[in-house]
């Protein structure tokens, strides 16, 4: 047995861990595992090793908690800085935000009846996020000059959701009255099929509608303006 291996065996018999032996002798842990795998430790050696492992685990847990805390602090600072970059919306910024919201979440396909496209088309925006709903309604009022009485709301609820609770919630979110609400649509809950958490949408979704075809086309024009700008930037401004 060479001297390095003999020294490693001696340390292991005293209850030293592979990490400790590696630090003292500089022998790779893979080599130590091969050399020391058949060594039987005494009770005192096992107790020392167990104590070292426990201390090491506690240190690791403490370090992980500190790293998690620091990561959360960094994330909080980044988010706070980014949040401060968004000031009060100008009308132009609200116009753009509303157009993008409808581009992402609004109903845009032409309505077809009896196989033919019809000329009338309502504005229809559906979402479960209360702040998206608030922003879209502000866009309707401040940019499209739509009065509150012309905004039609309809809840889309799963079977487990209490309709009256949902109504109170969405009335508070929209700052509109019960007269703005139409018939509630009941949806098949995917929770019952174990495809999503049962309480993922505790108040369902809200459809925000306006029966005004010219305003619908105005939104579609705004979206086309955004599309055109995107295409222009790609063709003319991005490096080739």
FENZIQUI-V316219 format. One record per helix or strand of 2 or more residues. SS is the DSSP state (H for helix, E for strand). FROM is the first residue (numbers start at 0). TO is the last residue. Records with the same first field share a line. If there is no record, write none. Layout:
SS->FROM-TO + FROM-TO
This chain:
H->2-12 + 17-24 + 28-35 + 42-84 + 90-104 + 129-141 + 147-149 + 162-173 + 177-179 + 189-192 + 212-235
E->111-112 + 115-116 + 122-126 + 151-157 + 184-186 + 204-209
